[in-house]
């Protein structure tokens, strides 16, 4: 075959292959020609310039190769099988396959993408269809600078630098400032603004007189208001809005957070003290190291699920933990930095240069923070003094307990009669005995039944009858027959008197009451000796009352007081077992071993804290260090707690206790190096009094010298139930006879007083705040899912505005300190800007940056960027003083403008963003309520402490019925109200009062019919209007005109016009002055900043 013919055959073969659709093996994939058209056709709708679903963008090389949220790189060059892009476009799963709508990729298109990746996924530079903007090129991320103060045309108007910046902007827009506000209007404005209350008529009069003397009067007012404790209450509320402070945990259960208020009080105190803002930041992040422990309540202001609300499975616990950390990071980011850092939890931030790695690196700073109630850490000197005092008091208590131990009731085991007294009857008890000659009869009460709520209280006796031994027995106890009665002590009242005990009348209202809890004695002296054989007594012969019934007593009779014979003796029971401390005293017994056996508990396996065994010399011979050897029936060890050696190690508390391995039973045995004469055993379940479960309620104590065991004490002679651990003095007294109690009464009183003192001295105030532990290991999480950890991260600041990174081994507190120092640094471009913007907003209703919590790219740009930077620099220069910022702003000509409307200016700037007048607005809900109370004369200025109730309960699922009528603490400022999440106050909640579910950087201002209805018809308004009217009438007599003038002066700080007086007179005469007061509460002049 010739060469030419061969070539023709080859050409035909190649053409046939091409016609069959097989690509040429040597053909190269061109991105622009082959790949990009596929992306344009199928992908750019969701992953292009307009949208980037799941964080994936395919029109820019760097973004496409970076991949989307949770997938990592979407294209792995040379590895199509490892590239999520191929997996998604070729999936058989209708849910996973891309694109989700429209035609799927053809086999040829998938093959093209596969070959492109196999060939190295070449994407030439310069062919992207869009340009990625530089997210770092944003005004807020650039360092602050102190701009030059601008020159202005109206040189006479500015009062300080603020005015020059504002006026410069106005002149650019051909606008002019409004006239200056009247002095009274400015005074009312600045007073409401700085302390949230209106000025008094006296303050108005004094200010107007001072203005006549010069302009310094304005500065003097500002200084007076800033030094008022009312200032911190007003401006503390602003801060609490931002950090979403509340007194409940939120979510559906919404349980009470009873110890949150110390953080609220800290904020108010810090505001009043003008704590420098950089220190204010540090105290809230690491106050436990700065002597401001309550300030760390900031870290845990968010809603949180309690352990019982979290699933018991580990994934649920990890998710809840991740959610709680997210709240902390989000709070720090938006509060101090004005950035929505939390948006990077599941993916890189969509707008700001905050990566998911940045987010988890920030989380690492607080990875050791937990939400918890705990004791407030006191300053070192204060804590040492507290501990020293507690130690001294405990030594005094130990001395008293040692004295009392020698007179404690002896244990007297009663076989088969555990915890039972004689069956005394409240209605009638008959005591019969062999006849005896008697002139004196003595009834001694050793014990009484327990009141269901009050415990052991003073016993009562109704009629006491003494019958003769005759065919027709006579009651010789009657006072009418000449019998006299005396008592150890009486608690007299209208119902309970000693003379009632033998007056022949029945019932509680004709009874005697002892003055001693559970004890007392009455003695009857008959006119002459008589032979007796029966006595009848009761607590209430009518059977209406069952409490205060004597259950242990002794009845004696005889011819003289000194020679009484015991007729009936019912000994007292010892105290019920106490979780904290129990003493079993017995007659001296020689022993080499002692065994404590638990027969029953209140629940679960028994726990025994310290078991102390005392010899006759008062030495604890049970201690391991004294050579006592321990054996047990079996043990359970939990996380290093409940080791058997803890039984006799001399340490107290649950973590130093022994736990049996048997439910409801078990025993411990101690053997001494040598024989001892044992007199008492002291034991408890938790000597610190925290735990009450696992308590032995039935037990026995045995001793032995050889193999023969002897029961020396058990629970059979104790009261049933569990003793109140709060009062060991009553526990000590239980089981003693009346005469023994009298002998130790002084010691018991001292013991009770000491108990109260020790409780006060040893217990530190509680706070709901950050609780700190070893930090968790933090990982970058795919899609924010705790079950999909990726790489571990270290503590590091946001890479867009800092480059600090710390070791994974950095201690917990040091992590927070480093974070606080970075945020509070003058070099941080966000911190000062964000705070001065908040201050500006709280003065004018809106900040220079409208989005106070978002200074990022999705926020609104500042209206006056140079002024914002100048204020930030000035803030730092003035030592981060918030009060100095107030002085600058409130004394500026900008702030002193009237609210006068200008139609031409409003056409250009309807929202008054350029500040051509003072932007009037309604005062906040709290200021409305507080002002009503102030002018009615009802305001309670008590500061601090637990909040007053706005609802009938302080937390729970639902059913928050509002309190309608307030008194006492309920008339305090509203910042001190117990704030329930998700429940707004019934009256003032309508005025846009936030519910603390989210951060409120700026309160909205709505206008609704319910506001007018609440403010006119609520019981609160009616009561305050009435109180206001009575206040005016009390000071101004019956003249209606004078009353009307005073209502205006007190409520609005001005004289009424002649027309206003004329209109008000017939209303007041017909409906009363309170009606005018209600109308004033509803006026715009009262409700708005002037």
Residue, then its C-alpha position, 0 to 999 in steps of 0.5 A: x500500500x502506498x504511503x499516501x493511501x495510508x495517510x488517507x485511511x488514518x485521516x478517515x479513522x480520526x474523523x470517524x472517532x470525532x463523529x462518534x463523540x470521543x475526545x482526542x486524547x491529546x486535546x487540552x482543557x481550556x478553563x475559559x473555553x471549556x470550564x467557565x461556561x459550565x460554571x456560568x450556565x449552572x453555578x453563578x446564580x447561587x455562587x457568583x457575585x450576587x449570592x454565595x450560598x454555603x460560602x462558595x463563590x465560583x467566579x473568582x479563582x481564590x474563592x473557588x479554590x478555598x471552597x464553601x462552609x464546612x467543605x474545605x477546598x472545593x477543587x483539589x488539583x489532580x484529585x477529582x475523586x477528592x474534590x467536593x465539586x465533582x462529588x456534588x455535581x455527580x451525586x445520585x442523591x437529589x438532595x445533595x446534587x448540584x445545582x438543586x434546581x434546573x437541569x443537572x450537568x450532562x455527562x460530558x460537562x461532568x467529564x470536562x470538569x473531571x479532566x480539568x481537575x485531573x490535569x491540575x485544575x489550571x485557572x489562568x490569572x486575569x480571567x476572573x469575571x469579578x474582583x474581590x474587594x479588600x475587606x480590610x479597606x474599611x474605615x472602622x478597621x483603620x487606626x483612629x487619628x486626631x483630625x484637625x478641627x475644621x474652620x467654620x463661617x459662623x465663628x460665634x456659634x461653636x462653644x467647643x470642638x464638637x460644634x465646629x465639626x457639626x457646624x462644618x457639616x451643616x455649612x456644607x449642606x447650606x443649613x444653619x443651627x436652630x436657636x438656643x433652647x430656653x434655660x428651663x428647657x435645657x435644664x429639664x433635658x439635661x436632668x432627664x438625660x443624665x439622671x432620668x428624673x425631672x428637675x424639681x421646682x426649687x432646682x429650676x428656680x435656683x438655676x434661672x437665678x444662676x443663669x442671670x449671673x453668667x454661663x457658668x451655671x450650665x457647667x455647675x448643673x452638669x457637675x451636680x448631676x454627674x455627682x448624683x448617685x441617680x446618674x449611675x442608675x440612669x446610665x447603668x440602665x443604658x449599659x445593661x441594655x447592651x449586655x442584655x442583663x436579666x434576672x432569669x435564665x431565659x428559654x422556655x423554662x426561664x427559671x430565676x437567676x437570683x444572684x445576678x443583681x450584684x453585676x447590675x449593682x457593679x455597673x451602677x457603682x462603676x458609672x457613679x465612680x466614673x471608672x475609666x472605660x478601659x478599666x471598666x472593660x478589664x474589670x468585666x473580663x477579668x475582675x476576679x483578678x482586679x478585686x471586682x469579682x461581681x463585674x465578671x457577671x458580664x461574661x454570663x449575662x446571656x440566656x443559658x440552658x441549665x443542666x436539667x434542660x440539656x439532654x443527657x447524651x454527650x452530643x447535647x452537652x457539647x452543643x450546649x457548651x458551644x452555645x454558651x461560649x458563643x454567647x460570651x464571644x458574641x457579647x464581647x464582640x458586639x459590646x466592646x468592638x462593635x462587630x458581629x463576631x458570632x457570624x463567623x461561628x459556622x463559616x467565614x463572616x460574609x461581610x467582615x474580614x473575620x474568619x471562622x478561625x478568628x472566631x474560635x481563636x477568640x473563643x479560646x480566650x473564654x474556654x474556661x468560663x462557665x455560667x454559675x452561681x458562686x461566692x464573690x471573691x473578696x479583696x485579699x485583706x477583707x477575705x483574710x479578716x473574714x477568715x480570721x473572724x470565722x476561725x475565732x467564732x468557730x473556736x468559741x463554738x467548739x468550746x461551747x460544744x465541748x461543754x454541752x457534750x458533757x450534758x447531752x442526752x444519753x443515748x438509750x436504745x429502745x429495742x423495737x421502739x425507734x422514734x416513738x413517744x407515748x401516744x399523747x393526745x391533744x384532746x385528753x390524756x388520763x394519768x392513773x396511779x396508785x393513790x398518794x397523799x399530796x399537797x403539791x403536784x408538778x407537771x414537767x414538759x421535756x419535749x413537744x411535737x414539731x410544728x409542720x412549719x415552725x419546728x419545735x415551739x412552745x408547748x401549751x396546756x389546756x385545763x389541768x384537772x387533779x382528781x381525788x381518790x374518792x367514790x365521787x372524785x372531785x377536781x381539786x385543781x380549780x382556782x375557785x377551790x383555792x388552788x394556786x399555780x406557778x410556772x417556770x415561765x409563761x408566754x402571755x397573750x389574750x388567749x394564753x395565760x397561766x390562770x387559764x390552766x385551772x379556771x374550769x374552761x376548755x379550749x385553746x383560747x383558755x390555755x397556758x403557753x410556756x415561754x420555752x421551746x419544747x419545755x416548761x413546768x407548772x406546779x399546783x399548790x392545793x389548799x390542803x393535803x388530799x389523797x389523789x389517784x387520777x390526773x387529766x390534762x390536754x393541749x386543747x380539750x375542744x380538739x381544734x389544735x394539734x400543735x404544741x402538744x407535750x410528748x415527753x413529761x414527768x408527773x410528780x406529787x407530794x406533801x412538800x415541794x422537796x419530797x415529790x414522788x414520780x408518778x408518771x415518767x415519759x422520757x424525751x427523745x433525742x433529736x432527729x438525725x442531722x445531715x451536718x452533725x450528730x452526737x451520741x453520748x453514752x455511759x463510759x465504756x471500755x473499748x478496743x474497737x468501735x463499729x458504726x453500722x448504717x441500717x437505712x438512709x433517706x436515699x441511695x448509698x450512705x455517706x459518712x463525713x468524719x467519724x469522731x470518737x471521744x474518750x473520757x479525756x476529750x481526745x478524738x481517738x478515731x484519727x488515723x494520725x493517732x494510729x486508729x485503723x479503719x475497715x469498711x463493708x465496701x466503698x465507692x470512689x467517685x472522681x477522687x471523692x469518698x475514699x474510705x480513709x476520709x472517715x478519720x482524716x480530720x477533714x470535713x465536707x462531702x469531698x472528704x467523706x466515705x460512701x458505701x457500695x450498698x444501697x441504704x446500708x454499710x458499716x465502718x469500723x475503727x480499731x484503736x492502738x490500745x483500749x480506750x474509755x469511750x464516752x461519745x461519738x460525733x458524726x455527720x453526712x456532710x459537716x459543711x451542711x451542703x448535702x442532705x442526701x445519703x443520710x443514715x436515718x437508722x443506725x447503731x453504734x457498737x463497741x468491743x474489747x474482744x469478739x463480743x459486741x455491745x450496742x451503746x447507741x442507736x437511732x431508736x431513741x431519736x425523733x423520726x425524720x431529719x433535723x433542721x441543720x440550721x439550729x444545732x442549739x435546738x438539736x442539742x437541747x432535744x433529749x434533755x430533761x427540763x432541769x438539764x435544759x435549765x442548767x445549760x440554757x445560757x450555753x444554748x442561747x450562746x450557741x444559737x447566737x454564735x451559729x447566726x454569727x458564724x453563718x454571717x461571717x463564713x458565708x460570702x455573698x453569692x453572684x451569678x458570674x463567670x466560674x473559671x476552670x481549666x480551659x477546654x481544648x478549642x477546635x475549628x468546627x465544620x459548620x459550627x458543629x461540635x461533632x465535626x472538629x477540624x484543627x485545634x486553635x490557640x487564643x488569638x485576637x481578630x486577625x483583621x485588627x491585631x496580630x496577638x497569639x498565645x500559647x495553648x498552655x496559657x492559663x485561664x485567667x491570663x487568657x482573659x487578661x490578655x484579651x482585656x488588655x488588647x480590647x482596652x488598648x488605645x491602639x485598638x481601632x474599635x474600642x474608643x470609637x464604639x463607646x463614644x458613639x454609644x455615649x453620643x447615641x444615648x444623648x441624641x437618640x442616635x449615634x454618629x454610626x447608626x448601627x451601634x453594635x455593628x461597625x463592620x461593612x454591613x453597618x451604616x457609615x458615620x455621618x461625621x467620621x472626623x468628629x467620631x475620630x476626634x471624640x475617640x481620641x479625646x476620650x482616650x486623652x481624657x483618661x477614658x472618662x465617660x463623665x468628661x464626655x458628658x461635659x463636652x457634649x451637654x455643654x456644647x452648642x449642638x446639645x443646647x439647641x432648641x427643638x425648633x422645626x425648620x421645614x427647609x432643613x427637614x427637606x434636606x435632613x428629615x431624620x436630623x442626622x446632621x443635627x440642625x436642631x436638638x432631636x427630641x424623642x420620647x424618654x424611655x420606659x424606666x424614665x417615665x415610671x421613675x418620673x411619675x414616682x418622683x413628682x408624685x412624691x412616692x419614689x423610693x431612692x433605696x439603692x442596690x440589692x435584690x430587685x423588686x417584683x413586677x410579676x407574681x413570681x420571679x421565674x418559670x414556664x409561664x403565668x407571669x401575672x403582673x403586680x398591679x399595686x406597688x409599695x415599699x421596694x416596689x416604688x424604687x427606680x425601675x432599674x432595680x426591678x427583677x427583670x424577667x426575660x421574655x416578659x415585659x412589664x404590664x404597663x411600661x413594657x409597651x414603651x419599647x422596654x427590651x426583654x433582654x432576649x438580645x442585646x439592645x444597642x438602641x431602643x426603637x420608638x414606637x407609637x401604639x394605642x396600648x401605650x395611651x391606654x396603659x398610661x391613662x387607665x393602669x392602676x399604677x397611673x391612677x395611684x400615682x396621679x392620686x398621690x401627686x394630687x394629695x401632695x399638691x393639695x397638702x402643700x397648697x390648700x384648697x385654692x384650685x388655681x394654686x393647685x393647677x399652677x403647682x401641678x404644672x410647676x412640679x410636673x412640667x417645670x413651668x407656669x401654666x398659660x392663662x388658657x391652660x388654667x381656664x381649661x383645667x379649672x372646671x375639670x378639677x372642680x368636677x373630677x378632682x385634681x388627680x384627673x389633671x395629674x393623669x392628663x399631665x402624665x399623658x402629655x407629650x411635654x411630660x413624655x418627651x425630651x424638650 
